[in-house]
Amino acid sequence: MFDSQNCSWCRRWDQEVGGGYAASEEGQRAPLRRVDISRAAASGVHLARSVNATPTFVLVQDGAEVGRITGYPGADFFWGQLGEMLEQFAPAERRRPVPERERSAALR
C-alpha cells in the first residue's frame, strides 16, 4: 500500500478495512506492506508504472507488480477488486470463474 501521512482516503481505508485485513483470507495471501509514496522508487518493487496517487495498492509477485488498485472509493470496491486480482494469481486448482454480474459490479 502506497500511502501518505496526509491522505484522508488512506485513513478511511484504515478505519473500514485495515483493522481486519491481516486476519482476512486476502490478507493472508497478500500481506500488506505500507510504503510512503515519497519513497516509492526505493520500495524494492519493480513497478509497472509510477505511483501518483494515494492510496495505491500494488499486488507483487516475485518482486514485480502484477496488479494494482488506485484509490479507495469504499470497502465493497476494494474487496471486489482485490478478490479479482488474487483470483488471477491463484493456483489453477483454486481458480473459479467470476460471474459476469460480479465482474461488472467490481469494475464500476
Secondary structure, 3 states (H helix, E strand, C coil): CEECCCCHHHHHHHHHHHHHHCCCHHHHHCCCCCEEHHHHHHCCCECCCCCCCCCEEEEEECCEEEEEEECCCCHHHHHHHHHHHHHHCCCHHHCCCCCHHHHHHHHC
